[in-house]
Amino acid sequence: MNTAELNANPYKNWTPQEVRALVRAQKITGQTSGMCAGYAQANLCVLPKEYA
């Protein structure tokens, strides 16, 4: 097995809907970067005003 195969993301060609379903089901629990090629990823943290 070469380095490219070890670093290959099996979710690269999945849709965001498919990946989100796996995350909700806790089948994906780690980093999600590199998944869903062609889509942008963003993270959002919502805090009460007193902590912002």
C-alpha positions in Angstrom: 0.0 0.0 0.0 1.4 3.4 -0.9 1.2 6.8 0.9 -1.6 8.0 -1.4 -3.7 4.9 -0.6 -3.1 5.4 3.2 -4.1 9.1 3.0 -7.1 8.5 0.7 -10.4 9.8 2.1 -13.1 7.3 1.5 -15.8 10.0 1.8 -14.2 12.3 -0.8 -17.0 11.7 -3.4 -19.9 11.5 -0.9 -22.5 14.2 -0.6 -22.7 16.5 2.4 -26.1 14.9 3.3 -24.6 11.4 3.3 -21.6 12.5 5.5 -23.8 14.4 7.9 -26.0 11.3 8.4 -22.9 9.3 9.3 -21.8 12.0 11.8 -25.2 12.1 13.4 -25.1 8.3 13.7 -21.7 8.6 15.3 -20.1 6.5 12.6 -17.7 9.4 11.8 -16.3 10.9 15.0 -13.1 12.5 13.9 -11.9 15.1 11.5 -14.0 15.7 8.4 -11.7 17.8 6.3 -11.3 16.5 2.7 -14.7 15.0 2.6 -17.3 15.9 0.0 -15.1 17.2 -2.8 -16.5 20.3 -4.5 -18.2 21.6 -1.3 -17.0 24.2 1.2 -16.9 23.4 4.9 -17.5 25.8 7.7 -17.6 25.6 11.4 -19.9 27.6 13.7 -19.7 28.1 17.4 -22.7 29.8 19.0 -22.1 31.4 22.4 -24.3 33.5 24.8 -23.5 37.2 24.3 -21.7 37.4 27.7 -19.1 34.8 26.5 -18.6 36.2 23.0 
